[in-house]
């Protein structure tokens, strides 16, 4: 991974697979799994997310066998914590992303990634009015594709390669301030699209 | 709590991405646990992670991965509804910090740097600084600049610097463009949680003399 030129994978990532499963409502399936503990639903989720979770962990720079192990741990956590999933707060893909992120960081640092919320939550009476937080895969892909390349690059280096601002700054040979302003611009654009399309 | 100083969007994105150092992530998570506004922003940033995960091309997984996980699930105890009372007391220790120091700021074993300035280093596996600072009223931090980012979260008391006034819950999210000298303006000691991703650079002779002693 150290020998890879920065942002090399940008093109590959943007070319998304348009499989039919991208149309499924994963947040509804995960919610239903929490209610019913139906293994068939779990298997459907597993088949869709396990290969993506493993792809994400490999991108963070971990070897294949470790990625396989951490993927299985992550997917087991999906089963264990499904009852804590709240679709009004996050799409299924977002929730599973944070589980995979924490599992990988905990393993790499041997220290728990600081989380900002108790995992337990009590249903909020207003939750039903807050709307569904899931956006379909192709809408998401379009959002990322709409970013200028230098903004997409800092997003990928942050999310897929786990690089800090100063690491990105030295790898791209640009000032720290430029890394931060690119991240701010990218965030602003992605969040605008995300809000408009939800 | 009336929070006026928030996390920079670039810091939030890196928190969501999991690319902040342990020390910086701890300060960010502490502010997030105190600030509903930034919490909503963090959830939106994490949704970018979700959409990037969704956009990844699947890779091959081991043939028996599903069977292995299903077997592990069968060994799981029945899902029991665990009602854990949130440990929210009147404590001014945010939840993520309580994992490191327990529930009180009053039982910390402070070390003195100079009269009126104390510190306590946190056991973060991290490159930069990760510490609690306690500064007496009227005292100032030594003027310094940074090579990288610095996060300072006020837990008790308040300070003012060139940017403004910071009270409990406020976070100063600064980069290498800033030279500042925070001065404590509360009646009680000001306690802050500080993280940097690189060593600080002191801009006065006294600061440079003190640097080997303070380890900043």
Interface residues (C-beta under 8 A of the other chain):
Chain A: X12 X13 X14 X15 X16 X17 X22 X37 X39 X42 X43 X46 X47 X49 X50 X51 X52 X53 X54 X55 X56 X58 X59 X68 X71 X72 X75 X76 X79 X80 X83 X89 X90 X91 X92 X93 X94 X95 X96 X97 X98 X100 X101 X102 X104 X105 X109 X110 X111 X112 X113 X114 X115 X116 X117 X118 X120 X133 X135 X137 X140 X141 X143 X144 X155 X156 X158 X159 X160 X161 X162 X163 X164 X165 X166 X176 X177 X179 X180 X181 X183 X184 X186 X187 X188 X190 X191 X194 X195
Chain B: X8 X9 X10 X12 X13 X14 X16 X17 X18 X19 X20 X21 X22 X24 X25 X26 X28 X29 X30 X32 X33 X39 X42 X43 X44 X45 X46 X47 X48 X49 X50 X51 X52 X53 X54 X55 X56 X57 X58 X59 X60 X61 X62 X65 X66 X68 X69 X70 X72 X73 X76 X79 X81 X82 X84 X86 X95 X96 X99 X124 X125 X147 X148 X149 X175 X176 X177 X197 X198
